[in-house]
Amino acid sequence: MLLNIVQFAFIVAVPLVLVAGGLVTLFALGALFDALEHPDELRARIEGAFRKPPAPFRTTGKDHYYRPYWKSP
């Protein structure tokens, strides 16, 4: 039983982990080179993450000129 688990790990799980690690490494290198090539965009992204979100929309009052067509008069 233990031998079957070890064989499964080396035949299926280890290659999957290696491929996933390689993909993560490629994405990290791509992000690094993008940040080195465009540092101003990176700065804008970081500042945008900490920027205050826009204010929520306000609903119109009862005296507003616009009345949705689905509401009866």
N, CA, C, O and CB atoms as a CASP TS submission, in Angstrom:
PFRMAT TS
TARGET T0000
AUTHOR 0000-0000-0000
METHOD Language model
MODEL 1
PARENT N/A
ATOM      1  N   MET     1       0.823  -1.189   0.000  1.00  0.00           N
ATOM      2  CA  MET     1       0.000   0.000   0.000  1.00  0.00           C
ATOM      3  C   MET     1       0.869   1.256   0.000  1.00  0.00           C
ATOM      4  O   MET     1       0.629   2.187  -0.769  1.00  0.00           O
ATOM      5  CB  MET     1      -0.937  -0.003   1.204  1.00  0.00           C
ATOM      6  N   LEU     2       1.869   1.271   0.860  1.00  0.00           N
ATOM      7  CA  LEU     2       2.754   2.428   0.933  1.00  0.00           C
ATOM      8  C   LEU     2       3.551   2.580  -0.359  1.00  0.00           C
ATOM      9  O   LEU     2       3.823   3.693  -0.808  1.00  0.00           O
ATOM     10  CB  LEU     2       3.702   2.302   2.132  1.00  0.00           C
ATOM     11  N   LEU     3       3.917   1.457  -0.941  1.00  0.00           N
ATOM     12  CA  LEU     3       4.657   1.501  -2.197  1.00  0.00           C
ATOM     13  C   LEU     3       3.811   2.116  -3.306  1.00  0.00           C
ATOM     14  O   LEU     3       4.332   2.857  -4.140  1.00  0.00           O
ATOM     15  CB  LEU     3       5.114   0.096  -2.598  1.00  0.00           C
ATOM     16  N   ASN     4       2.517   1.818  -3.327  1.00  0.00           N
ATOM     17  CA  ASN     4       1.623   2.409  -4.327  1.00  0.00           C
ATOM     18  C   ASN     4       1.527   3.922  -4.165  1.00  0.00           C
ATOM     19  O   ASN     4       1.487   4.646  -5.160  1.00  0.00           O
ATOM     20  CB  ASN     4       0.230   1.787  -4.227  1.00  0.00           C
ATOM     21  N   ILE     5       1.491   4.402  -2.943  1.00  0.00           N
ATOM     22  CA  ILE     5       1.412   5.841  -2.695  1.00  0.00           C
ATOM     23  C   ILE     5       2.706   6.526  -3.147  1.00  0.00           C
ATOM     24  O   ILE     5       2.662   7.594  -3.757  1.00  0.00           O
ATOM     25  CB  ILE     5       1.146   6.121  -1.194  1.00  0.00           C
ATOM     26  N   VAL     6       3.826   5.930  -2.856  1.00  0.00           N
ATOM     27  CA  VAL     6       5.111   6.501  -3.265  1.00  0.00           C
ATOM     28  C   VAL     6       5.233   6.502  -4.786  1.00  0.00           C
ATOM     29  O   VAL     6       5.713   7.474  -5.368  1.00  0.00           O
ATOM     30  CB  VAL     6       6.282   5.716  -2.635  1.00  0.00           C
ATOM     31  N   GLN     7       4.807   5.432  -5.425  1.00  0.00           N
ATOM     32  CA  GLN     7       4.851   5.390  -6.882  1.00  0.00           C
ATOM     33  C   GLN     7       3.935   6.450  -7.484  1.00  0.00           C
ATOM     34  O   GLN     7       4.303   7.098  -8.464  1.00  0.00           O
ATOM     35  CB  GLN     7       4.456   4.000  -7.388  1.00  0.00           C
ATOM     36  N   PHE     8       2.760   6.632  -6.918  1.00  0.00           N
ATOM     37  CA  PHE     8       1.844   7.662  -7.398  1.00  0.00           C
ATOM     38  C   PHE     8       2.466   9.049  -7.256  1.00  0.00           C
ATOM     39  O   PHE     8       2.347   9.882  -8.155  1.00  0.00           O
ATOM     40  CB  PHE     8       0.515   7.595  -6.633  1.00  0.00           C
ATOM     41  N   ALA     9       3.118   9.291  -6.142  1.00  0.00           N
ATOM     42  CA  ALA     9       3.723  10.598  -5.899  1.00  0.00           C
ATOM     43  C   ALA     9       4.808  10.898  -6.927  1.00  0.00           C
ATOM     44  O   ALA     9       4.883  12.015  -7.437  1.00  0.00           O
ATOM     45  CB  ALA     9       4.306  10.662  -4.485  1.00  0.00           C
ATOM     46  N   PHE    10       5.624   9.940  -7.227  1.00  0.00           N
ATOM     47  CA  PHE    10       6.720  10.189  -8.165  1.00  0.00           C
ATOM     48  C   PHE    10       6.258  10.191  -9.615  1.00  0.00           C
ATOM     49  O   PHE    10       6.887  10.835 -10.454  1.00  0.00           O
ATOM     50  CB  PHE    10       7.800   9.150  -7.982  1.00  0.00           C
ATOM     51  N   ILE    11       5.192   9.499  -9.926  1.00  0.00           N
ATOM     52  CA  ILE    11       4.739   9.430 -11.308  1.00  0.00           C
ATOM     53  C   ILE    11       3.800  10.585 -11.650  1.00  0.00           C
ATOM     54  O   ILE    11       3.859  11.112 -12.761  1.00  0.00           O
ATOM     55  CB  ILE    11       4.045   8.099 -11.566  1.00  0.00           C
ATOM     56  N   VAL    12       2.944  10.986 -10.727  1.00  0.00           N
ATOM     57  CA  VAL    12       1.925  11.996 -11.031  1.00  0.00           C
ATOM     58  C   VAL    12       2.161  13.301 -10.279  1.00  0.00           C
ATOM     59  O   VAL    12       2.233  14.363 -10.897  1.00  0.00           O
ATOM     60  CB  VAL    12       0.545  11.461 -10.697  1.00  0.00           C
ATOM     61  N   ALA    13       2.280  13.238  -8.983  1.00  0.00           N
ATOM     62  CA  ALA    13       2.275  14.450  -8.167  1.00  0.00           C
ATOM     63  C   ALA    13       3.552  15.280  -8.344  1.00  0.00           C
ATOM     64  O   ALA    13       3.473  16.503  -8.463  1.00  0.00           O
ATOM     65  CB  ALA    13       2.102  14.083  -6.704  1.00  0.00           C
ATOM     66  N   VAL    14       4.696  14.652  -8.362  1.00  0.00           N
ATOM     67  CA  VAL    14       5.958  15.403  -8.465  1.00  0.00           C
ATOM     68  C   VAL    14       6.055  16.153  -9.792  1.00  0.00           C
ATOM     69  O   VAL    14       6.415  17.330  -9.776  1.00  0.00           O
ATOM     70  CB  VAL    14       7.157  14.453  -8.315  1.00  0.00           C
ATOM     71  N   PRO    15       5.759  15.545 -10.930  1.00  0.00           N
ATOM     72  CA  PRO    15       5.796  16.326 -12.180  1.00  0.00           C
ATOM     73  C   PRO    15       4.779  17.470 -12.199  1.00  0.00           C
ATOM     74  O   PRO    15       5.071  18.542 -12.730  1.00  0.00           O
ATOM     75  CB  PRO    15       5.542  15.410 -13.368  1.00  0.00           C
ATOM     76  N   LEU    16       3.613  17.263 -11.638  1.00  0.00           N
ATOM     77  CA  LEU    16       2.627  18.347 -11.588  1.00  0.00           C
ATOM     78  C   LEU    16       3.126  19.510 -10.729  1.00  0.00           C
ATOM     79  O   LEU    16       2.940  20.673 -11.089  1.00  0.00           O
ATOM     80  CB  LEU    16       1.290  17.825 -11.042  1.00  0.00           C
ATOM     81  N   VAL    17       3.743  19.204  -9.620  1.00  0.00           N
ATOM     82  CA  VAL    17       4.284  20.252  -8.757  1.00  0.00           C
ATOM     83  C   VAL    17       5.423  20.986  -9.465  1.00  0.00           C
ATOM     84  O   VAL    17       5.525  22.209  -9.364  1.00  0.00           O
ATOM     85  CB  VAL    17       4.777  19.653  -7.419  1.00  0.00           C
ATOM     86  N   LEU    18       6.265  20.264 -10.168  1.00  0.00           N
ATOM     87  CA  LEU    18       7.366  20.896 -10.885  1.00  0.00           C
ATOM     88  C   LEU    18       6.865  21.806 -12.009  1.00  0.00           C
ATOM     89  O   LEU    18       7.377  22.911 -12.191  1.00  0.00           O
ATOM     90  CB  LEU    18       8.294  19.832 -11.453  1.00  0.00           C
ATOM     91  N   VAL    19       5.879  21.346 -12.750  1.00  0.00           N
ATOM     92  CA  VAL    19       5.323  22.174 -13.827  1.00  0.00           C
ATOM     93  C   VAL    19       4.643  23.407 -13.251  1.00  0.00           C
ATOM     94  O   VAL    19       4.810  24.505 -13.781  1.00  0.00           O
ATOM     95  CB  VAL    19       4.323  21.364 -14.679  1.00  0.00           C
ATOM     96  N   ALA    20       3.884  23.246 -12.181  1.00  0.00           N
ATOM     97  CA  ALA    20       3.226  24.396 -11.548  1.00  0.00           C
ATOM     98  C   ALA    20       4.261  25.393 -11.016  1.00  0.00           C
ATOM     99  O   ALA    20       4.083  26.604 -11.148  1.00  0.00           O
ATOM    100  CB  ALA    20       2.303  23.923 -10.399  1.00  0.00           C
ATOM    101  N   GLY    21       5.321  24.892 -10.428  1.00  0.00           N
ATOM    102  CA  GLY    21       6.384  25.779  -9.957  1.00  0.00           C
ATOM    103  C   GLY    21       7.068  26.513 -11.094  1.00  0.00           C
ATOM    104  O   GLY    21       7.417  27.686 -10.960  1.00  0.00           O
ATOM    105  N   GLY    22       7.258  25.841 -12.193  1.00  0.00           N
ATOM    106  CA  GLY    22       7.845  26.499 -13.365  1.00  0.00           C
ATOM    107  C   GLY    22       6.954  27.596 -13.911  1.00  0.00           C
ATOM    108  O   GLY    22       7.444  28.660 -14.290  1.00  0.00           O
ATOM    109  N   LEU    23       5.657  27.354 -13.956  1.00  0.00           N
ATOM    110  CA  LEU    23       4.729  28.389 -14.429  1.00  0.00           C
ATOM    111  C   LEU    23       4.710  29.586 -13.488  1.00  0.00           C
ATOM    112  O   LEU    23       4.689  30.730 -13.941  1.00  0.00           O
ATOM    113  CB  LEU    23       3.315  27.816 -14.569  1.00  0.00           C
ATOM    114  N   VAL    24       4.718  29.337 -12.207  1.00  0.00           N
ATOM    115  CA  VAL    24       4.740  30.438 -11.234  1.00  0.00           C
ATOM    116  C   VAL    24       6.026  31.243 -11.396  1.00  0.00           C
ATOM    117  O   VAL    24       6.007  32.471 -11.316  1.00  0.00           O
ATOM    118  CB  VAL    24       4.619  29.898  -9.779  1.00  0.00           C
ATOM    119  N   THR    25       7.124  30.563 -11.619  1.00  0.00           N
ATOM    120  CA  THR    25       8.403  31.247 -11.826  1.00  0.00           C
ATOM    121  C   THR    25       8.372  32.108 -13.082  1.00  0.00           C
ATOM    122  O   THR    25       8.867  33.235 -13.074  1.00  0.00           O
ATOM    123  CB  THR    25       9.545  30.231 -11.917  1.00  0.00           C
ATOM    124  N   LEU    26       7.792  31.586 -14.165  1.00  0.00           N
ATOM    125  CA  LEU    26       7.704  32.365 -15.396  1.00  0.00           C
ATOM    126  C   LEU    26       6.833  33.607 -15.210  1.00  0.00           C
ATOM    127  O   LEU    26       7.183  34.686 -15.688  1.00  0.00           O
ATOM    128  CB  LEU    26       7.150  31.502 -16.527  1.00  0.00           C
ATOM    129  N   PHE    27       5.717  33.463 -14.527  1.00  0.00           N
ATOM    130  CA  PHE    27       4.856  34.627 -14.283  1.00  0.00           C
ATOM    131  C   PHE    27       5.565  35.652 -13.405  1.00  0.00           C
ATOM    132  O   PHE    27       5.438  36.855 -13.632  1.00  0.00           O
ATOM    133  CB  PHE    27       3.535  34.193 -13.624  1.00  0.00           C
ATOM    134  N   ALA    28       6.306  35.188 -12.408  1.00  0.00           N
ATOM    135  CA  ALA    28       7.027  36.114 -11.530  1.00  0.00           C
ATOM    136  C   ALA    28       8.120  36.849 -12.306  1.00  0.00           C
ATOM    137  O   ALA    28       8.311  38.050 -12.115  1.00  0.00           O
ATOM    138  CB  ALA    28       7.639  35.358 -10.332  1.00  0.00           C
ATOM    139  N   LEU    29       8.829  36.146 -13.168  1.00  0.00           N
ATOM    140  CA  LEU    29       9.856  36.802 -13.979  1.00  0.00           C
ATOM    141  C   LEU    29       9.235  37.812 -14.945  1.00  0.00           C
ATOM    142  O   LEU    29       9.782  38.896 -15.149  1.00  0.00           O
ATOM    143  CB  LEU    29      10.666  35.756 -14.758  1.00  0.00           C
ATOM    144  N   GLY    30       8.104  37.457 -15.532  1.00  0.00           N
ATOM    145  CA  GLY    30       7.408  38.389 -16.418  1.00  0.00           C
ATOM    146  C   GLY    30       6.969  39.637 -15.676  1.00  0.00           C
ATOM    147  O   GLY    30       7.091  40.744 -16.202  1.00  0.00           O
ATOM    148  N   ALA    31       6.462  39.478 -14.467  1.00  0.00           N
ATOM    149  CA  ALA    31       6.059  40.643 -13.667  1.00  0.00           C
ATOM    150  C   ALA    31       7.268  41.480 -13.287  1.00  0.00           C
ATOM    151  O   ALA    31       7.191  42.708 -13.278  1.00  0.00           O
ATOM    152  CB  ALA    31       5.309  40.199 -12.400  1.00  0.00           C
ATOM    153  N   LEU    32       8.380  40.835 -12.975  1.00  0.00           N
ATOM    154  CA  LEU    32       9.600  41.567 -12.629  1.00  0.00           C
ATOM    155  C   LEU    32      10.099  42.380 -13.815  1.00  0.00           C
ATOM    156  O   LEU    32      10.421  43.558 -13.662  1.00  0.00           O
ATOM    157  CB  LEU    32      10.693  40.599 -12.155  1.00  0.00           C
ATOM    158  N   PHE    33      10.169  41.771 -14.993  1.00  0.00           N
ATOM    159  CA  PHE    33      10.644  42.494 -16.168  1.00  0.00           C
ATOM    160  C   PHE    33       9.686  43.610 -16.568  1.00  0.00           C
ATOM    161  O   PHE    33      10.124  44.664 -17.030  1.00  0.00           O
ATOM    162  CB  PHE    33      10.837  41.534 -17.333  1.00  0.00           C
ATOM    163  N   ASP    34       8.384  43.392 -16.395  1.00  0.00           N
ATOM    164  CA  ASP    34       7.415  44.449 -16.682  1.00  0.00           C
ATOM    165  C   ASP    34       7.601  45.620 -15.725  1.00  0.00           C
ATOM    166  O   ASP    34       7.520  46.778 -16.133  1.00  0.00           O
ATOM    167  CB  ASP    34       5.980  43.906 -16.587  1.00  0.00           C
ATOM    168  N   ALA    35       7.848  45.321 -14.454  1.00  0.00           N
ATOM    169  CA  ALA    35       8.069  46.386 -13.464  1.00  0.00           C
ATOM    170  C   ALA    35       9.363  47.133 -13.752  1.00  0.00           C
ATOM    171  O   ALA    35       9.423  48.347 -13.558  1.00  0.00           O
ATOM    172  CB  ALA    35       8.104  45.803 -12.040  1.00  0.00           C
ATOM    173  N   LEU    36      10.401  46.436 -14.212  1.00  0.00           N
ATOM    174  CA  LEU    36      11.664  47.108 -14.533  1.00  0.00           C
ATOM    175  C   LEU    36      11.545  47.957 -15.795  1.00  0.00           C
ATOM    176  O   LEU    36      12.207  48.988 -15.918  1.00  0.00           O
ATOM    177  CB  LEU    36      12.781  46.079 -14.704  1.00  0.00           C
ATOM    178  N   GLU    37      10.704  47.524 -16.730  1.00  0.00           N
ATOM    179  CA  GLU    37      10.561  48.257 -17.984  1.00  0.00           C
ATOM    180  C   GLU    37       9.638  49.468 -17.836  1.00  0.00           C
ATOM    181  O   GLU    37       9.848  50.487 -18.493  1.00  0.00           O
ATOM    182  CB  GLU    37      10.031  47.333 -19.070  1.00  0.00           C
ATOM    183  N   HIS    38       8.623  49.367 -16.983  1.00  0.00           N
ATOM    184  CA  HIS    38       7.648  50.451 -16.810  1.00  0.00           C
ATOM    185  C   HIS    38       7.493  50.777 -15.325  1.00  0.00           C
ATOM    186  O   HIS    38       6.474  50.424 -14.731  1.00  0.00           O
ATOM    187  CB  HIS    38       6.272  50.062 -17.427  1.00  0.00           C
ATOM    188  N   PRO    39       8.461  51.431 -14.716  1.00  0.00           N
ATOM    189  CA  PRO    39       8.349  51.707 -13.276  1.00  0.00           C
ATOM    190  C   PRO    39       7.245  52.706 -12.934  1.00  0.00           C
ATOM    191  O   PRO    39       6.699  52.661 -11.831  1.00  0.00           O
ATOM    192  CB  PRO    39       9.665  52.227 -12.755  1.00  0.00           C
ATOM    193  N   ASP    40       6.907  53.610 -13.863  1.00  0.00           N
ATOM    194  CA  ASP    40       5.848  54.571 -13.580  1.00  0.00           C
ATOM    195  C   ASP    40       4.484  53.891 -13.498  1.00  0.00           C
ATOM    196  O   ASP    40       3.651  54.275 -12.678  1.00  0.00           O
ATOM    197  CB  ASP    40       5.825  55.657 -14.647  1.00  0.00           C
ATOM    198  N   GLU    41       4.252  52.889 -14.336  1.00  0.00           N
ATOM    199  CA  GLU    41       2.998  52.145 -14.265  1.00  0.00           C
ATOM    200  C   GLU    41       2.911  51.344 -12.971  1.00  0.00           C
ATOM    201  O   GLU    41       1.835  51.224 -12.384  1.00  0.00           O
ATOM    202  CB  GLU    41       2.862  51.214 -15.471  1.00  0.00           C
ATOM    203  N   LEU    42       4.027  50.803 -12.530  1.00  0.00           N
ATOM    204  CA  LEU    42       4.048  50.062 -11.268  1.00  0.00           C
ATOM    205  C   LEU    42       3.706  50.994 -10.110  1.00  0.00           C
ATOM    206  O   LEU    42       2.941  50.627  -9.218  1.00  0.00           O
ATOM    207  CB  LEU    42       5.430  49.403 -11.041  1.00  0.00           C
ATOM    208  N   ARG    43       4.267  52.187 -10.126  1.00  0.00           N
ATOM    209  CA  ARG    43       3.983  53.168  -9.071  1.00  0.00           C
ATOM    210  C   ARG    43       2.494  53.529  -9.079  1.00  0.00           C
ATOM    211  O   ARG    43       1.879  53.649  -8.019  1.00  0.00           O
ATOM    212  CB  ARG    43       4.853  54.448  -9.260  1.00  0.00           C
ATOM    213  N   ALA    44       1.917  53.700 -10.265  1.00  0.00           N
ATOM    214  CA  ALA    44       0.496  54.036 -10.354  1.00  0.00           C
ATOM    215  C   ALA    44      -0.367  52.888  -9.849  1.00  0.00           C
ATOM    216  O   ALA    44      -1.394  53.125  -9.213  1.00  0.00           O
ATOM    217  CB  ALA    44       0.116  54.386 -11.798  1.00  0.00           C
ATOM    218  N   ARG    45       0.026  51.658 -10.119  1.00  0.00           N
ATOM    219  CA  ARG    45      -0.741  50.502  -9.629  1.00  0.00           C
ATOM    220  C   ARG    45      -0.708  50.423  -8.107  1.00  0.00           C
ATOM    221  O   ARG    45      -1.722  50.148  -7.467  1.00  0.00           O
ATOM    222  CB  ARG    45      -0.192  49.199 -10.232  1.00  0.00           C
ATOM    223  N   ILE    46       0.467  50.666  -7.539  1.00  0.00           N
ATOM    224  CA  ILE    46       0.590  50.596  -6.082  1.00  0.00           C
ATOM    225  C   ILE    46      -0.208  51.718  -5.432  1.00  0.00           C
ATOM    226  O   ILE    46      -0.901  51.493  -4.440  1.00  0.00           O
ATOM    227  CB  ILE    46       2.070  50.673  -5.653  1.00  0.00           C
ATOM    228  N   GLU    47      -0.114  52.927  -5.984  1.00  0.00           N
ATOM    229  CA  GLU    47      -0.890  54.039  -5.432  1.00  0.00           C
ATOM    230  C   GLU    47      -2.384  53.809  -5.617  1.00  0.00           C
ATOM    231  O   GLU    47      -3.179  54.192  -4.758  1.00  0.00           O
ATOM    232  CB  GLU    47      -0.477  55.358  -6.091  1.00  0.00           C
ATOM    233  N   GLY    48      -2.770  53.196  -6.715  1.00  0.00           N
ATOM    234  CA  GLY    48      -4.183  52.916  -6.964  1.00  0.00           C
ATOM    235  C   GLY    48      -4.757  51.906  -5.983  1.00  0.00           C
ATOM    236  O   GLY    48      -5.951  51.937  -5.688  1.00  0.00           O
ATOM    237  N   ALA    49      -3.922  51.016  -5.479  1.00  0.00           N
ATOM    238  CA  ALA    49      -4.395  50.023  -4.512  1.00  0.00           C
ATOM    239  C   ALA    49      -4.756  50.668  -3.186  1.00  0.00           C
ATOM    240  O   ALA    49      -5.604  50.146  -2.461  1.00  0.00           O
ATOM    241  CB  ALA    49      -3.338  48.947  -4.293  1.00  0.00           C
ATOM    242  N   PHE    50      -4.127  51.802  -2.848  1.00  0.00           N
ATOM    243  CA  PHE    50      -4.378  52.460  -1.573  1.00  0.00           C
ATOM    244  C   PHE    50      -5.262  53.700  -1.716  1.00  0.00           C
ATOM    245  O   PHE    50      -5.516  54.392  -0.731  1.00  0.00           O
ATOM    246  CB  PHE    50      -3.066  52.841  -0.931  1.00  0.00           C
ATOM    247  N   ARG    51      -5.725  53.980  -2.912  1.00  0.00           N
ATOM    248  CA  ARG    51      -6.569  55.142  -3.142  1.00  0.00           C
ATOM    249  C   ARG    51      -7.967  54.905  -2.570  1.00  0.00           C
ATOM    250  O   ARG    51      -8.469  53.781  -2.569  1.00  0.00           O
ATOM    251  CB  ARG    51      -6.648  55.462  -4.645  1.00  0.00           C
ATOM    252  N   LYS    52      -8.580  55.975  -2.089  1.00  0.00           N
ATOM    253  CA  LYS    52      -9.925  55.879  -1.530  1.00  0.00           C
ATOM    254  C   LYS    52     -10.913  55.532  -2.645  1.00  0.00           C
ATOM    255  O   LYS    52     -10.843  56.122  -3.723  1.00  0.00           O
ATOM    256  CB  LYS    52     -10.330  57.208  -0.827  1.00  0.00           C
ATOM    257  N   PRO    53     -11.819  54.604  -2.416  1.00  0.00           N
ATOM    258  CA  PRO    53     -12.769  54.237  -3.472  1.00  0.00           C
ATOM    259  C   PRO    53     -13.730  55.387  -3.750  1.00  0.00           C
ATOM    260  O   PRO    53     -13.929  56.243  -2.888  1.00  0.00           O
ATOM    261  CB  PRO    53     -13.556  52.969  -3.079  1.00  0.00           C
ATOM    262  N   PRO    54     -14.328  55.423  -4.938  1.00  0.00           N
ATOM    263  CA  PRO    54     -15.263  56.491  -5.246  1.00  0.00           C
ATOM    264  C   PRO    54     -16.503  56.414  -4.350  1.00  0.00           C
ATOM    265  O   PRO    54     -16.874  55.350  -3.853  1.00  0.00           O
ATOM    266  CB  PRO    54     -15.668  56.429  -6.720  1.00  0.00           C
ATOM    267  N   ALA    55     -17.119  57.565  -4.165  1.00  0.00           N
ATOM    268  CA  ALA    55     -18.306  57.620  -3.316  1.00  0.00           C
ATOM    269  C   ALA    55     -19.449  56.835  -3.960  1.00  0.00           C
ATOM    270  O   ALA    55     -19.554  56.799  -5.186  1.00  0.00           O
ATOM    271  CB  ALA    55     -18.730  59.087  -3.064  1.00  0.00           C
ATOM    272  N   PRO    56     -20.299  56.211  -3.158  1.00  0.00           N
ATOM    273  CA  PRO    56     -21.417  55.460  -3.739  1.00  0.00           C
ATOM    274  C   PRO    56     -22.415  56.414  -4.391  1.00  0.00           C
ATOM    275  O   PRO    56     -22.512  57.584  -4.021  1.00  0.00           O
ATOM    276  CB  PRO    56     -22.119  54.605  -2.658  1.00  0.00           C
ATOM    277  N   PHE    57     -23.142  55.899  -5.351  1.00  0.00           N
ATOM    278  CA  PHE    57     -24.132  56.700  -6.053  1.00  0.00           C
ATOM    279  C   PHE    57     -25.295  57.041  -5.128  1.00  0.00           C
ATOM    280  O   PHE    57     -25.688  56.248  -4.273  1.00  0.00           O
ATOM    281  CB  PHE    57     -24.636  55.962  -7.298  1.00  0.00           C
ATOM    282  N   ARG    58     -25.826  58.225  -5.320  1.00  0.00           N
ATOM    283  CA  ARG    58     -26.988  58.632  -4.538  1.00  0.00           C
ATOM    284  C   ARG    58     -28.238  58.408  -5.377  1.00  0.00           C
ATOM    285  O   ARG    58     -28.221  58.589  -6.594  1.00  0.00           O
ATOM    286  CB  ARG    58     -26.876  60.123  -4.088  1.00  0.00           C
ATOM    287  N   THR    59     -29.299  58.019  -4.728  1.00  0.00           N
ATOM    288  CA  THR    59     -30.567  57.858  -5.437  1.00  0.00           C
ATOM    289  C   THR    59     -31.229  59.222  -5.601  1.00  0.00           C
ATOM    290  O   THR    59     -31.009  60.135  -4.804  1.00  0.00           O
ATOM    291  CB  THR    59     -31.508  56.876  -4.683  1.00  0.00           C
ATOM    292  N   THR    60     -32.032  59.341  -6.631  1.00  0.00           N
ATOM    293  CA  THR    60     -32.712  60.611  -6.871  1.00  0.00           C
ATOM    294  C   THR    60     -33.877  60.764  -5.909  1.00  0.00           C
ATOM    295  O   THR    60     -34.458  59.779  -5.451  1.00  0.00           O
ATOM    296  CB  THR    60     -33.203  60.706  -8.330  1.00  0.00           C
ATOM    297  N   GLY    61     -34.207  62.004  -5.611  1.00  0.00           N
ATOM    298  CA  GLY    61     -35.311  62.282  -4.703  1.00  0.00           C
ATOM    299  C   GLY    61     -36.657  62.170  -5.404  1.00  0.00           C
ATOM    300  O   GLY    61     -36.716  61.967  -6.616  1.00  0.00           O
ATOM    301  N   LYS    62     -37.731  62.303  -4.644  1.00  0.00           N
ATOM    302  CA  LYS    62     -39.080  62.186  -5.210  1.00  0.00           C
ATOM    303  C   LYS    62     -39.409  63.361  -6.119  1.00  0.00           C
ATOM    304  O   LYS    62     -40.226  63.209  -7.027  1.00  0.00           O
ATOM    305  CB  LYS    62     -40.118  62.089  -4.095  1.00  0.00           C
ATOM    306  N   ASP    63     -38.801  64.531  -5.908  1.00  0.00           N
ATOM    307  CA  ASP    63     -39.094  65.695  -6.733  1.00  0.00           C
ATOM    308  C   ASP    63     -38.192  65.796  -7.960  1.00  0.00           C
ATOM    309  O   ASP    63     -38.219  66.810  -8.658  1.00  0.00           O
ATOM    310  CB  ASP    63     -38.963  66.945  -5.908  1.00  0.00           C
ATOM    311  N   HIS    64     -37.406  64.780  -8.230  1.00  0.00           N
ATOM    312  CA  HIS    64     -36.518  64.800  -9.382  1.00  0.00           C
ATOM    313  C   HIS    64     -37.340  64.662 -10.659  1.00  0.00           C
ATOM    314  O   HIS    64     -38.376  63.997 -10.666  1.00  0.00           O
ATOM    315  CB  HIS    64     -35.461  63.674  -9.283  1.00  0.00           C
ATOM    316  N   TYR    65     -36.875  65.294 -11.746  1.00  0.00           N
ATOM    317  CA  TYR    65     -37.634  65.302 -12.995  1.00  0.00           C
ATOM    318  C   TYR    65     -37.728  63.940 -13.650  1.00  0.00           C
ATOM    319  O   TYR    65     -38.675  63.684 -14.393  1.00  0.00           O
ATOM    320  CB  TYR    65     -37.021  66.265 -13.953  1.00  0.00           C
ATOM    321  N   TYR    66     -36.795  63.080 -13.403  1.00  0.00           N
ATOM    322  CA  TYR    66     -36.789  61.784 -14.061  1.00  0.00           C
ATOM    323  C   TYR    66     -37.602  60.786 -13.265  1.00  0.00           C
ATOM    324  O   TYR    66     -37.413  60.650 -12.056  1.00  0.00           O
ATOM    325  CB  TYR    66     -35.362  61.278 -14.248  1.00  0.00           C
ATOM    326  N   ARG    67     -38.491  60.096 -13.922  1.00  0.00           N
ATOM    327  CA  ARG    67     -39.270  59.050 -13.297  1.00  0.00           C
ATOM    328  C   ARG    67     -39.129  57.796 -14.160  1.00  0.00           C
ATOM    329  O   ARG    67     -39.423  57.841 -15.355  1.00  0.00           O
ATOM    330  CB  ARG    67     -40.771  59.475 -13.130  1.00  0.00           C
ATOM    331  N   PRO    68     -38.691  56.692 -13.586  1.00  0.00           N
ATOM    332  CA  PRO    68     -38.528  55.480 -14.388  1.00  0.00           C
ATOM    333  C   PRO    68     -39.843  55.035 -15.012  1.00  0.00           C
ATOM    334  O   PRO    68     -40.911  55.177 -14.417  1.00  0.00           O
ATOM    335  CB  PRO    68     -37.957  54.359 -13.537  1.00  0.00           C
ATOM    336  N   TYR    69     -39.746  54.498 -16.211  1.00  0.00           N
ATOM    337  CA  TYR    69     -40.951  54.106 -16.952  1.00  0.00           C
ATOM    338  C   TYR    69     -41.682  52.947 -16.277  1.00  0.00           C
ATOM    339  O   TYR    69     -42.872  52.749 -16.525  1.00  0.00           O
ATOM    340  CB  TYR    69     -40.584  53.720 -18.385  1.00  0.00           C
ATOM    341  N   TRP    70     -41.004  52.185 -15.437  1.00  0.00           N
ATOM    342  CA  TRP    70     -41.657  51.035 -14.836  1.00  0.00           C
ATOM    343  C   TRP    70     -42.451  51.404 -13.581  1.00  0.00           C
ATOM    344  O   TRP    70     -43.124  50.547 -13.008  1.00  0.00           O
ATOM    345  CB  TRP    70     -40.628  49.983 -14.500  1.00  0.00           C
ATOM    346  N   LYS    71     -42.384  52.645 -13.155  1.00  0.00           N
ATOM    347  CA  LYS    71     -43.187  53.065 -12.007  1.00  0.00           C
ATOM    348  C   LYS    71     -44.439  53.766 -12.508  1.00  0.00           C
ATOM    349  O   LYS    71     -44.390  54.561 -13.447  1.00  0.00           O
ATOM    350  CB  LYS    71     -42.375  53.995 -11.063  1.00  0.00           C
ATOM    351  N   SER    72     -45.542  53.464 -11.876  1.00  0.00           N
ATOM    352  CA  SER    72     -46.798  54.088 -12.314  1.00  0.00           C
ATOM    353  C   SER    72     -46.838  55.542 -11.830  1.00  0.00           C
ATOM    354  O   SER    72     -46.236  55.873 -10.809  1.00  0.00           O
ATOM    355  CB  SER    72     -48.037  53.292 -11.773  1.00  0.00           C
ATOM    356  N   PRO    73     -47.549  56.414 -12.567  1.00  0.00           N
ATOM    357  CA  PRO    73     -47.607  57.844 -12.180  1.00  0.00           C
ATOM    358  C   PRO    73     -48.388  58.128 -10.934  1.00  0.00           C
ATOM    359  O   PRO    73     -48.499  59.284 -10.525  1.00  0.00           O
ATOM    360  CB  PRO    73     -48.193  58.637 -13.275  1.00  0.00           C
TER
END
